[in-house]
Amino acid sequence: MIALLSPLLISLTVTALVTPGVIRFARRHGLVDDPRVRFHPAHTHKGVIPRAGGLSIFLGITTAILLSFPMTTQLLGIVIGSVILTALGLLDDKKDVSPYVRLLINLAVAILVVGTGSAILFITNPLTGGVLRLDHIHAWLPHILAVIWIVWTMNIIGWSAGVDGQMPGYVAISAFVLGLLSLRYSISDPSQLWVTMLAFIVTGAFLGFLPWNFYPQRIMPGYGGKTLAGFFLALLGILSFAKLGTALLVLGIPMLDAVATLLRRIGTKKSPVRADRGHLHHRLLDVGWSKPKIALFYWGVSAILGLVSLTVTSTLKVFTFVAVAVALTMFLVWLKYFTQFSKPPDPDSG
């Protein structure tokens, strides 16, 4: 366990220690968010906040990777992908990059890491519990599905990072759960231990960043931090014996919020990649929840779903995910009508 936890401590320590320097770097070079000059409909903060948190997270993860593993082609693809996403994040922190350009770069990074060995070769059939080999269906199917999964996860994680401390907390929990899952399989396959260590590295980096991002935040994760979170969680879902069902369940709230957001935007004939103020955390703010309460809500749900995902079968994971979807839908409907009926009545003009 000491060997497994050492990478976590390295990434946590490096991220926590470099973040004050990154804050100064961001302020010096204008990598800040000022709502007065840089309007963004989804932002909930006030004042000038540094945005370059992705650099801190990247340094923590990369340092731990380089100190913990011998370099392989697969790992090199992951590191290069991280470099590209961090550079894109810093560019976006300086001057907003078009969401379509960001999407194309996300796609290129996903193709890179899948091409170096991170494909979805098989999945567990939730109906039978057996293994379904995707390459037996079509040679390219494992690669196509992996690219879609990585791009999807990179984008939806960023949509659930609206309040202080919200994203680093549930990402750390999700990565730790995926690490425990891979540790279980490493008993019969010791080669899986490196995935456990990678998951713990990601856990440590986001835990190290959390004190600086929790309310009142002194630095934001920025586009780089949010995209790196989705990038590594997507890869961990693939590498831990393609346990995408576990990743879907532990990320249930961000995943379902993303689906609801896409349906809402498409239904109102708006671009699905254009930001707005309609996510779950915005609804909770509108009914009076504090930012720390919202962050703790996301952490708590992720922890509960993570524990469930480690103790149930694939079939029960599907039923649990459906139950969470129904519950969240009812909650969103309640929030919509609660915010309408809880508004004070207009003054009587008569």
TORDO-325228 format. One record per residue (C-alpha): residue number from 1; residue in one letter; x, z, y. Coordinates in nm, 3 decimals. Each point is the difference from the previous one (the first is absolute). Last residue first. Layout:
N
<node n="NUM" res="A" c1="X" c3="Z" c2="Y"/>
...
END
This chain:
350
<node n="350" res="G" c1="-5.455" c3="-0.782" c2="4.854"/>
<node n="349" res="S" c1="0.366" c3="-0.089" c2="-0.047"/>
<node n="348" res="D" c1="0.036" c3="0.235" c2="-0.295"/>
<node n="347" res="P" c1="0.370" c3="0.045" c2="-0.067"/>
<node n="346" res="D" c1="0.128" c3="-0.195" c2="-0.302"/>
<node n="345" res="P" c1="-0.005" c3="0.199" c2="-0.316"/>
<node n="344" res="P" c1="0.323" c3="0.168" c2="-0.118"/>
<node n="343" res="K" c1="0.165" c3="-0.193" c2="-0.284"/>
<node n="342" res="S" c1="-0.050" c3="0.161" c2="-0.339"/>
<node n="341" res="F" c1="-0.247" c3="-0.266" c2="-0.111"/>
<node n="340" res="Q" c1="0.244" c3="-0.290" c2="0.033"/>
<node n="339" res="T" c1="0.313" c3="0.176" c2="-0.120"/>
<node n="338" res="F" c1="-0.194" c3="0.138" c2="-0.297"/>
<node n="337" res="Y" c1="-0.137" c3="-0.344" c2="-0.081"/>
<node n="336" res="K" c1="0.342" c3="-0.158" c2="-0.037"/>
<node n="335" res="L" c1="0.159" c3="0.308" c2="-0.157"/>
<node n="334" res="W" c1="-0.275" c3="0.018" c2="-0.262"/>
<node n="333" res="V" c1="0.048" c3="-0.366" c2="-0.085"/>
<node n="332" res="L" c1="0.376" c3="0.057" c2="-0.028"/>
<node n="331" res="F" c1="-0.055" c3="0.301" c2="-0.229"/>
<node n="330" res="M" c1="-0.239" c3="-0.196" c2="-0.221"/>
<node n="329" res="T" c1="0.259" c3="-0.277" c2="-0.032"/>
<node n="328" res="L" c1="0.273" c3="0.257" c2="-0.069"/>
<node n="327" res="A" c1="-0.206" c3="0.156" c2="-0.280"/>
<node n="326" res="V" c1="-0.074" c3="-0.339" c2="-0.157"/>
<node n="325" res="A" c1="0.366" c3="-0.104" c2="0.016"/>
<node n="324" res="V" c1="0.114" c3="0.338" c2="-0.138"/>
<node n="323" res="A" c1="-0.241" c3="-0.042" c2="-0.293"/>
<node n="322" res="V" c1="0.129" c3="-0.354" c2="-0.060"/>
<node n="321" res="F" c1="0.359" c3="0.128" c2="0.000"/>
<node n="320" res="T" c1="-0.096" c3="0.279" c2="-0.241"/>
<node n="319" res="F" c1="-0.170" c3="-0.247" c2="-0.234"/>
<node n="318" res="V" c1="0.308" c3="-0.222" c2="0.003"/>
<node n="317" res="K" c1="0.232" c3="0.296" c2="-0.055"/>
<node n="316" res="L" c1="-0.223" c3="0.109" c2="-0.288"/>
<node n="315" res="T" c1="0.068" c3="-0.330" c2="-0.177"/>
<node n="314" res="S" c1="0.375" c3="0.030" c2="0.058"/>
<node n="313" res="T" c1="0.001" c3="0.346" c2="-0.157"/>
<node n="312" res="V" c1="0.004" c3="0.327" c2="0.193"/>
<node n="311" res="T" c1="0.258" c3="0.271" c2="0.079"/>
<node n="310" res="L" c1="0.255" c3="-0.155" c2="0.234"/>
<node n="309" res="S" c1="-0.261" c3="-0.191" c2="0.201"/>
<node n="308" res="V" c1="-0.202" c3="0.318" c2="0.056"/>
<node n="307" res="L" c1="0.301" c3="0.181" c2="0.145"/>
<node n="306" res="G" c1="0.064" c3="-0.293" c2="0.233"/>
<node n="305" res="L" c1="-0.365" c3="-0.015" c2="0.100"/>
<node n="304" res="I" c1="0.019" c3="0.365" c2="0.106"/>
<node n="303" res="A" c1="0.331" c3="-0.046" c2="0.183"/>
<node n="302" res="S" c1="-0.120" c3="-0.315" c2="0.178"/>
<node n="301" res="V" c1="-0.324" c3="0.172" c2="0.106"/>
<node n="300" res="G" c1="0.194" c3="0.298" c2="0.134"/>
<node n="299" res="W" c1="0.254" c3="-0.207" c2="0.190"/>
<node n="298" res="Y" c1="-0.269" c3="-0.215" c2="0.163"/>
<node n="297" res="F" c1="-0.201" c3="0.309" c2="0.102"/>
<node n="296" res="L" c1="0.317" c3="0.173" c2="0.124"/>
<node n="295" res="A" c1="0.069" c3="-0.293" c2="0.233"/>
<node n="294" res="I" c1="-0.359" c3="0.003" c2="0.128"/>
<node n="293" res="K" c1="0.016" c3="0.376" c2="0.064"/>
<node n="292" res="P" c1="0.333" c3="-0.035" c2="0.183"/>
<node n="291" res="K" c1="-0.154" c3="-0.271" c2="0.224"/>
<node n="290" res="S" c1="-0.305" c3="0.208" c2="0.088"/>
<node n="289" res="W" c1="-0.345" c3="-0.098" c2="-0.126"/>
<node n="288" res="G" c1="-0.260" c3="-0.043" c2="0.274"/>
<node n="287" res="V" c1="-0.244" c3="-0.260" c2="-0.128"/>
<node n="286" res="D" c1="0.191" c3="-0.283" c2="0.172"/>
<node n="285" res="L" c1="0.330" c3="0.117" c2="-0.147"/>
<node n="284" res="L" c1="-0.149" c3="-0.032" c2="-0.347"/>
<node n="283" res="R" c1="-0.119" c3="-0.353" c2="0.074"/>
<node n="282" res="H" c1="0.348" c3="-0.093" c2="0.126"/>
<node n="281" res="H" c1="0.154" c3="0.146" c2="-0.318"/>
<node n="280" res="L" c1="-0.235" c3="-0.213" c2="-0.209"/>
<node n="279" res="H" c1="0.104" c3="-0.322" c2="0.170"/>
<node n="278" res="G" c1="-0.206" c3="-0.169" c2="0.270"/>
<node n="277" res="R" c1="0.220" c3="-0.021" c2="0.306"/>
<node n="276" res="D" c1="0.133" c3="-0.354" c2="-0.027"/>
<node n="275" res="A" c1="0.309" c3="-0.188" c2="-0.113"/>
<node n="274" res="R" c1="-0.004" c3="-0.375" c2="-0.066"/>
<node n="273" res="V" c1="0.089" c3="-0.088" c2="-0.360"/>
<node n="272" res="P" c1="-0.353" c3="-0.074" c2="-0.125"/>
<node n="271" res="S" c1="-0.067" c3="-0.223" c2="0.304"/>
<node n="270" res="K" c1="-0.352" c3="0.062" c2="0.126"/>
<node n="269" res="K" c1="-0.323" c3="-0.161" c2="-0.117"/>
<node n="268" res="T" c1="-0.198" c3="0.328" c2="0.002"/>
<node n="267" res="G" c1="-0.032" c3="-0.009" c2="-0.379"/>
<node n="266" res="I" c1="0.368" c3="-0.094" c2="-0.031"/>
<node n="265" res="R" c1="0.099" c3="0.305" c2="0.201"/>
<node n="264" res="R" c1="-0.236" c3="0.234" c2="-0.184"/>
<node n="263" res="L" c1="0.097" c3="-0.132" c2="-0.343"/>
<node n="262" res="L" c1="0.370" c3="0.035" c2="0.083"/>
<node n="261" res="T" c1="-0.046" c3="0.354" c2="0.131"/>
<node n="260" res="A" c1="-0.205" c3="0.109" c2="-0.302"/>
<node n="259" res="V" c1="0.271" c3="-0.135" c2="-0.230"/>
<node n="258" res="A" c1="0.269" c3="0.178" c2="0.201"/>
<node n="257" res="D" c1="-0.192" c3="0.330" c2="-0.003"/>
<node n="256" res="L" c1="-0.031" c3="-0.039" c2="-0.378"/>
<node n="255" res="M" c1="0.376" c3="-0.037" c2="-0.042"/>
<node n="254" res="P" c1="0.089" c3="0.273" c2="0.249"/>
<node n="253" res="I" c1="-0.244" c3="0.242" c2="-0.172"/>
<node n="252" res="G" c1="0.095" c3="-0.086" c2="-0.359"/>
<node n="251" res="L" c1="0.378" c3="0.012" c2="0.040"/>
<node n="250" res="V" c1="0.027" c3="0.238" c2="-0.298"/>
<node n="249" res="L" c1="-0.252" c3="-0.219" c2="-0.184"/>
<node n="248" res="L" c1="0.152" c3="-0.339" c2="0.075"/>
<node n="247" res="A" c1="0.350" c3="0.124" c2="-0.085"/>
<node n="246" res="T" c1="-0.125" c3="0.143" c2="-0.330"/>
<node n="245" res="G" c1="-0.181" c3="-0.324" c2="-0.083"/>
<node n="244" res="L" c1="0.311" c3="-0.198" c2="0.088"/>
<node n="243" res="K" c1="0.189" c3="0.166" c2="-0.282"/>
<node n="242" res="A" c1="0.225" c3="-0.302" c2="-0.053"/>
<node n="241" res="F" c1="0.242" c3="0.188" c2="-0.227"/>
<node n="240" res="S" c1="0.115" c3="0.218" c2="0.291"/>
<node n="239" res="L" c1="0.170" c3="-0.305" c2="0.155"/>
<node n="238" res="I" c1="-0.318" c3="-0.164" c2="0.127"/>
<node n="237" res="G" c1="-0.160" c3="0.304" c2="0.166"/>
<node n="236" res="L" c1="0.344" c3="0.097" c2="0.127"/>
<node n="235" res="L" c1="0.034" c3="-0.343" c2="0.158"/>
<node n="234" res="A" c1="-0.334" c3="0.031" c2="0.180"/>
<node n="233" res="L" c1="0.090" c3="0.350" c2="0.120"/>
<node n="232" res="F" c1="0.335" c3="-0.129" c2="0.121"/>
<node n="231" res="F" c1="-0.141" c3="-0.287" c2="0.206"/>
<node n="230" res="G" c1="-0.296" c3="0.198" c2="0.131"/>
<node n="229" res="A" c1="0.224" c3="0.270" c2="0.141"/>
<node n="228" res="L" c1="0.253" c3="-0.255" c2="0.127"/>
<node n="227" res="T" c1="-0.284" c3="-0.171" c2="0.187"/>
<node n="226" res="K" c1="-0.110" c3="0.321" c2="0.172"/>
<node n="225" res="G" c1="0.353" c3="0.096" c2="0.098"/>
<node n="224" res="G" c1="0.084" c3="-0.346" c2="0.133"/>
<node n="223" res="Y" c1="-0.324" c3="-0.036" c2="0.196"/>
<node n="222" res="G" c1="0.070" c3="0.321" c2="0.186"/>
<node n="221" res="P" c1="0.043" c3="0.333" c2="-0.175"/>
<node n="220" res="M" c1="-0.082" c3="0.179" c2="0.327"/>
<node n="219" res="I" c1="0.233" c3="0.254" c2="0.162"/>
<node n="218" res="R" c1="-0.044" c3="0.340" c2="0.163"/>
<node n="217" res="Q" c1="-0.341" c3="0.060" c2="-0.155"/>
<node n="216" res="P" c1="-0.206" c3="0.298" c2="0.113"/>
<node n="215" res="Y" c1="-0.114" c3="0.017" c2="-0.272"/>
<node n="214" res="F" c1="0.215" c3="-0.113" c2="-0.292"/>
<node n="213" res="N" c1="0.244" c3="-0.288" c2="0.050"/>
<node n="212" res="W" c1="0.325" c3="0.192" c2="0.037"/>
<node n="211" res="P" c1="-0.086" c3="0.245" c2="-0.276"/>
<node n="210" res="L" c1="-0.107" c3="-0.294" c2="-0.225"/>
<node n="209" res="F" c1="0.320" c3="-0.205" c2="0.010"/>
<node n="208" res="G" c1="0.182" c3="0.208" c2="-0.258"/>
<node n="207" res="L" c1="-0.309" c3="0.003" c2="-0.222"/>
<node n="206" res="F" c1="-0.014" c3="-0.378" c2="0.033"/>
<node n="205" res="A" c1="0.361" c3="-0.040" c2="-0.108"/>
<node n="204" res="G" c1="-0.031" c3="0.256" c2="-0.280"/>
<node n="203" res="T" c1="-0.298" c3="-0.167" c2="-0.164"/>
<node n="202" res="V" c1="0.168" c3="-0.341" c2="0.017"/>
<node n="201" res="I" c1="0.306" c3="0.145" c2="-0.174"/>
<node n="200" res="F" c1="-0.227" c3="0.172" c2="-0.255"/>
<node n="199" res="A" c1="-0.155" c3="-0.336" c2="-0.086"/>
<node n="198" res="L" c1="0.345" c3="-0.157" c2="-0.032"/>
<node n="197" res="M" c1="0.108" c3="0.284" c2="-0.231"/>
<node n="196" res="T" c1="-0.305" c3="-0.049" c2="-0.222"/>
<node n="195" res="V" c1="0.066" c3="-0.375" c2="-0.005"/>
<node n="194" res="W" c1="0.361" c3="0.069" c2="-0.102"/>
<node n="193" res="L" c1="-0.129" c3="0.216" c2="-0.283"/>
<node n="192" res="Q" c1="-0.187" c3="-0.293" c2="-0.158"/>
<node n="191" res="S" c1="0.312" c3="-0.102" c2="-0.192"/>
<node n="190" res="P" c1="-0.049" c3="0.320" c2="-0.203"/>
<node n="189" res="D" c1="-0.296" c3="-0.160" c2="-0.184"/>
<node n="188" res="S" c1="-0.187" c3="0.244" c2="-0.226"/>
<node n="187" res="I" c1="0.041" c3="0.301" c2="0.228"/>
<node n="186" res="S" c1="0.023" c3="-0.237" c2="0.299"/>
<node n="185" res="Y" c1="-0.374" c3="-0.061" c2="-0.030"/>
<node n="184" res="R" c1="-0.088" c3="0.345" c2="0.135"/>
<node n="183" res="L" c1="0.260" c3="-0.034" c2="0.273"/>
<node n="182" res="S" c1="-0.169" c3="-0.326" c2="0.107"/>
<node n="181" res="L" c1="-0.324" c3="0.189" c2="0.059"/>
<node n="180" res="L" c1="0.176" c3="0.284" c2="0.181"/>
<node n="179" res="G" c1="0.161" c3="-0.253" c2="0.232"/>
<node n="178" res="L" c1="-0.334" c3="-0.170" c2="0.063"/>
<node n="177" res="V" c1="-0.140" c3="0.340" c2="0.099"/>
<node n="176" res="F" c1="0.299" c3="0.062" c2="0.229"/>
<node n="175" res="A" c1="-0.046" c3="-0.338" c2="0.168"/>
<node n="174" res="S" c1="-0.367" c3="0.073" c2="0.065"/>
<node n="173" res="I" c1="0.070" c3="0.346" c2="0.143"/>
<node n="172" res="A" c1="0.275" c3="-0.133" c2="0.230"/>
<node n="171" res="V" c1="-0.228" c3="-0.284" c2="0.112"/>
<node n="170" res="Y" c1="-0.284" c3="0.245" c2="0.065"/>
<node n="169" res="G" c1="0.215" c3="0.209" c2="0.230"/>
<node n="168" res="P" c1="0.190" c3="-0.278" c2="0.175"/>
<node n="167" res="M" c1="-0.327" c3="-0.179" c2="0.094"/>
<node n="166" res="Q" c1="-0.207" c3="0.269" c2="0.170"/>
<node n="165" res="G" c1="0.276" c3="0.188" c2="0.183"/>
<node n="164" res="D" c1="-0.138" c3="-0.076" c2="0.346"/>
<node n="163" res="V" c1="-0.301" c3="-0.230" c2="-0.007"/>
<node n="162" res="G" c1="-0.051" c3="-0.372" c2="-0.067"/>
<node n="161" res="A" c1="0.207" c3="-0.065" c2="-0.309"/>
<node n="160" res="S" c1="-0.273" c3="-0.126" c2="-0.230"/>
<node n="159" res="W" c1="0.017" c3="-0.367" c2="0.102"/>
<node n="158" res="G" c1="0.372" c3="-0.010" c2="-0.069"/>
<node n="157" res="I" c1="-0.061" c3="0.083" c2="-0.365"/>
<node n="156" res="I" c1="-0.236" c3="-0.300" c2="-0.020"/>
<node n="155" res="N" c1="0.266" c3="-0.253" c2="0.097"/>
<node n="154" res="M" c1="0.284" c3="0.084" c2="-0.236"/>
<node n="153" res="T" c1="-0.250" c3="0.056" c2="-0.282"/>
<node n="152" res="W" c1="-0.151" c3="-0.348" c2="0.032"/>
<node n="151" res="V" c1="0.338" c3="-0.174" c2="0.025"/>
<node n="150" res="I" c1="0.130" c3="0.185" c2="-0.308"/>
<node n="149" res="W" c1="-0.313" c3="-0.060" c2="-0.211"/>
<node n="148" res="I" c1="-0.021" c3="-0.370" c2="0.091"/>
<node n="147" res="V" c1="0.368" c3="-0.053" c2="-0.085"/>
<node n="146" res="A" c1="-0.038" c3="0.187" c2="-0.329"/>
<node n="145" res="L" c1="-0.311" c3="-0.201" c2="-0.093"/>
<node n="144" res="I" c1="0.184" c3="-0.328" c2="0.056"/>
<node n="143" res="H" c1="0.307" c3="0.111" c2="-0.193"/>
<node n="142" res="P" c1="-0.183" c3="0.127" c2="-0.309"/>
<node n="141" res="L" c1="-0.228" c3="-0.312" c2="0.006"/>
<node n="140" res="W" c1="0.283" c3="-0.256" c2="0.003"/>
<node n="139" res="A" c1="0.040" c3="-0.036" c2="-0.377"/>
<node n="138" res="H" c1="-0.375" c3="-0.004" c2="-0.061"/>
<node n="137" res="I" c1="-0.221" c3="0.207" c2="-0.230"/>
<node n="136" res="H" c1="0.286" c3="0.115" c2="-0.223"/>
<node n="135" res="D" c1="0.195" c3="0.093" c2="0.313"/>
<node n="134" res="L" c1="-0.278" c3="0.243" c2="0.087"/>
<node n="133" res="R" c1="0.044" c3="0.208" c2="-0.313"/>
<node n="132" res="L" c1="-0.305" c3="0.227" c2="-0.028"/>
<node n="131" res="V" c1="0.077" c3="0.337" c2="-0.155"/>
<node n="130" res="G" c1="-0.281" c3="0.189" c2="-0.169"/>
<node n="129" res="G" c1="-0.221" c3="0.271" c2="0.147"/>
<node n="128" res="T" c1="-0.309" c3="-0.200" c2="-0.098"/>
<node n="127" res="L" c1="-0.197" c3="-0.013" c2="0.323"/>
<node n="126" res="P" c1="0.276" c3="0.091" c2="0.246"/>
<node n="125" res="N" c1="0.234" c3="-0.269" c2="-0.142"/>
<node n="124" res="T" c1="0.344" c3="0.131" c2="0.087"/>
<node n="123" res="I" c1="0.211" c3="-0.248" c2="0.192"/>
<node n="122" res="F" c1="0.286" c3="-0.229" c2="-0.095"/>
<node n="121" res="L" c1="0.291" c3="-0.197" c2="0.142"/>
<node n="120" res="I" c1="-0.057" c3="0.103" c2="0.361"/>
<node n="119" res="A" c1="0.314" c3="-0.139" c2="0.165"/>
<node n="118" res="S" c1="0.289" c3="0.191" c2="0.159"/>
<node n="117" res="G" c1="0.295" c3="-0.200" c2="-0.134"/>
<node n="116" res="T" c1="0.192" c3="-0.168" c2="0.280"/>
<node n="115" res="G" c1="-0.269" c3="-0.261" c2="0.067"/>
<node n="114" res="V" c1="-0.257" c3="0.275" c2="0.049"/>
<node n="113" res="V" c1="0.224" c3="0.158" c2="0.262"/>
<node n="112" res="L" c1="0.048" c3="-0.327" c2="0.192"/>
<node n="111" res="I" c1="-0.362" c3="-0.116" c2="-0.031"/>
<node n="110" res="A" c1="-0.115" c3="0.331" c2="0.149"/>
<node n="109" res="V" c1="0.250" c3="-0.033" c2="0.284"/>
<node n="108" res="A" c1="-0.123" c3="-0.353" c2="0.079"/>
<node n="107" res="L" c1="-0.363" c3="0.113" c2="-0.003"/>
<node n="106" res="N" c1="0.075" c3="0.289" c2="0.236"/>
<node n="105" res="I" c1="0.178" c3="-0.249" c2="0.226"/>
<node n="104" res="L" c1="-0.310" c3="-0.223" c2="0.002"/>
<node n="103" res="L" c1="-0.226" c3="0.298" c2="0.074"/>
<node n="102" res="R" c1="0.223" c3="0.111" c2="0.288"/>
<node n="101" res="V" c1="-0.019" c3="-0.349" c2="0.147"/>
<node n="100" res="Y" c1="-0.380" c3="0.008" c2="-0.030"/>
<node n="99" res="P" c1="-0.017" c3="0.345" c2="0.159"/>
<node n="98" res="S" c1="0.190" c3="-0.142" c2="0.301"/>
<node n="97" res="V" c1="0.296" c3="0.221" c2="0.088"/>
<node n="96" res="D" c1="-0.048" c3="0.273" c2="0.260"/>
<node n="95" res="K" c1="0.310" c3="0.047" c2="0.211"/>
<node n="94" res="K" c1="0.253" c3="0.277" c2="-0.052"/>
<node n="93" res="D" c1="-0.174" c3="0.176" c2="-0.288"/>
<node n="92" res="D" c1="-0.077" c3="-0.340" c2="-0.153"/>
<node n="91" res="L" c1="0.370" c3="-0.086" c2="0.004"/>
<node n="90" res="L" c1="0.080" c3="0.340" c2="-0.151"/>
<node n="89" res="G" c1="-0.257" c3="-0.057" c2="-0.274"/>
<node n="88" res="L" c1="0.128" c3="-0.347" c2="-0.080"/>
<node n="87" res="A" c1="0.350" c3="0.143" c2="-0.036"/>
<node n="86" res="T" c1="-0.135" c3="0.275" c2="-0.230"/>
<node n="85" res="L" c1="-0.192" c3="-0.255" c2="-0.207"/>
<node n="84" res="I" c1="0.305" c3="-0.222" c2="-0.040"/>
<node n="83" res="V" c1="0.227" c3="0.291" c2="-0.095"/>
<node n="82" res="S" c1="-0.255" c3="0.131" c2="-0.252"/>
<node n="81" res="G" c1="-0.024" c3="-0.344" c2="-0.165"/>
<node n="80" res="I" c1="0.378" c3="-0.008" c2="-0.024"/>
<node n="79" res="V" c1="-0.004" c3="0.343" c2="-0.169"/>
<node n="78" res="I" c1="-0.274" c3="-0.099" c2="-0.246"/>
<node n="77" res="G" c1="0.173" c3="-0.328" c2="-0.088"/>
<node n="76" res="L" c1="0.327" c3="0.189" c2="-0.054"/>
<node n="75" res="L" c1="-0.184" c3="0.238" c2="-0.234"/>
<node n="74" res="Q" c1="-0.118" c3="-0.287" c2="-0.216"/>
<node n="73" res="T" c1="0.338" c3="-0.167" c2="-0.003"/>
<node n="72" res="T" c1="0.166" c3="0.328" c2="-0.093"/>
<node n="71" res="M" c1="0.203" c3="0.246" c2="0.208"/>
<node n="70" res="P" c1="0.102" c3="0.320" c2="-0.172"/>
<node n="69" res="F" c1="-0.240" c3="0.275" c2="0.101"/>
<node n="68" res="S" c1="-0.003" c3="0.339" c2="0.173"/>
<node n="67" res="L" c1="0.223" c3="-0.022" c2="0.308"/>
<node n="66" res="L" c1="-0.118" c3="-0.346" c2="0.104"/>
<node n="65" res="I" c1="-0.364" c3="0.091" c2="-0.062"/>
<node n="64" res="A" c1="0.028" c3="0.330" c2="0.191"/>
<node n="63" res="T" c1="0.153" c3="-0.171" c2="0.302"/>
<node n="62" res="T" c1="-0.263" c3="-0.276" c2="-0.014"/>
<node n="61" res="I" c1="-0.295" c3="0.240" c2="-0.008"/>
<node n="60" res="G" c1="0.119" c3="0.223" c2="0.284"/>
<node n="59" res="L" c1="0.120" c3="-0.287" c2="0.218"/>
<node n="58" res="F" c1="-0.325" c3="-0.191" c2="-0.050"/>
<node n="57" res="I" c1="-0.212" c3="0.304" c2="0.085"/>
<node n="56" res="S" c1="0.191" c3="0.060" c2="0.322"/>
<node n="55" res="L" c1="-0.019" c3="-0.369" c2="0.096"/>
<node n="54" res="G" c1="-0.374" c3="-0.009" c2="-0.072"/>
<node n="53" res="G" c1="-0.049" c3="0.275" c2="0.255"/>
<node n="52" res="A" c1="0.067" c3="-0.246" c2="0.282"/>
<node n="51" res="R" c1="-0.313" c3="0.060" c2="0.208"/>
<node n="50" res="P" c1="0.105" c3="0.245" c2="0.271"/>
<node n="49" res="I" c1="-0.305" c3="0.158" c2="0.174"/>
<node n="48" res="V" c1="-0.096" c3="-0.036" c2="0.368"/>
<node n="47" res="G" c1="-0.320" c3="0.187" c2="0.080"/>
<node n="46" res="K" c1="-0.334" c3="0.009" c2="-0.178"/>
<node n="45" res="H" c1="-0.073" c3="-0.060" c2="-0.365"/>
<node n="44" res="T" c1="-0.293" c3="-0.157" c2="-0.186"/>
<node n="43" res="H" c1="0.119" c3="-0.357" c2="-0.051"/>
<node n="42" res="A" c1="-0.237" c3="-0.250" c2="-0.164"/>
<node n="41" res="P" c1="-0.090" c3="-0.203" c2="0.309"/>
<node n="40" res="H" c1="0.363" c3="-0.056" c2="0.105"/>
<node n="39" res="F" c1="0.085" c3="-0.018" c2="0.370"/>
<node n="38" res="R" c1="0.366" c3="-0.021" c2="0.092"/>
<node n="37" res="V" c1="0.048" c3="0.084" c2="0.368"/>
<node n="36" res="R" c1="-0.204" c3="0.318" c2="0.041"/>
<node n="35" res="P" c1="-0.007" c3="0.069" c2="-0.374"/>
<node n="34" res="D" c1="0.381" c3="0.046" c2="0.003"/>
<node n="33" res="D" c1="0.149" c3="-0.054" c2="-0.344"/>
<node n="32" res="V" c1="0.377" c3="0.011" c2="-0.018"/>
<node n="31" res="L" c1="0.286" c3="-0.215" c2="-0.123"/>
<node n="30" res="G" c1="0.137" c3="-0.029" c2="0.356"/>
<node n="29" res="H" c1="0.366" c3="0.000" c2="-0.090"/>
<node n="28" res="R" c1="0.094" c3="0.348" c2="0.122"/>
<node n="27" res="R" c1="-0.327" c3="0.156" c2="-0.116"/>
<node n="26" res="A" c1="0.035" c3="-0.144" c2="-0.350"/>
<node n="25" res="F" c1="0.365" c3="0.105" c2="-0.031"/>
<node n="24" res="R" c1="-0.083" c3="0.355" c2="0.114"/>
<node n="23" res="I" c1="-0.278" c3="0.023" c2="-0.261"/>
<node n="22" res="V" c1="0.233" c3="-0.155" c2="-0.260"/>
<node n="21" res="G" c1="0.255" c3="0.272" c2="0.073"/>
<node n="20" res="P" c1="-0.264" c3="0.269" c2="-0.051"/>
<node n="19" res="T" c1="-0.103" c3="-0.180" c2="-0.324"/>
<node n="18" res="V" c1="0.346" c3="-0.006" c2="-0.157"/>
<node n="17" res="L" c1="-0.011" c3="0.356" c2="-0.134"/>
<node n="16" res="A" c1="-0.349" c3="-0.006" c2="-0.153"/>
<node n="15" res="T" c1="0.054" c3="-0.339" c2="-0.163"/>
<node n="14" res="V" c1="0.341" c3="0.096" c2="-0.141"/>
<node n="13" res="T" c1="-0.124" c3="0.333" c2="-0.134"/>
<node n="12" res="L" c1="-0.313" c3="-0.139" c2="-0.166"/>
<node n="11" res="S" c1="0.185" c3="-0.298" c2="-0.149"/>
<node n="10" res="I" c1="0.273" c3="0.222" c2="-0.143"/>
<node n="9" res="L" c1="-0.241" c3="0.269" c2="-0.121"/>
<node n="8" res="L" c1="-0.208" c3="-0.257" c2="-0.186"/>
<node n="7" res="P" c1="0.315" c3="-0.154" c2="-0.151"/>
<node n="6" res="S" c1="0.101" c3="0.348" c2="-0.126"/>
<node n="5" res="L" c1="-0.342" c3="0.064" c2="-0.157"/>
<node n="4" res="L" c1="0.055" c3="-0.216" c2="-0.307"/>
<node n="3" res="A" c1="0.353" c3="0.123" c2="-0.070"/>
<node n="2" res="I" c1="-0.115" c3="0.360" c2="0.048"/>
<node n="1" res="M" c1="-0.292" c3="-0.065" c2="-0.237"/>
END
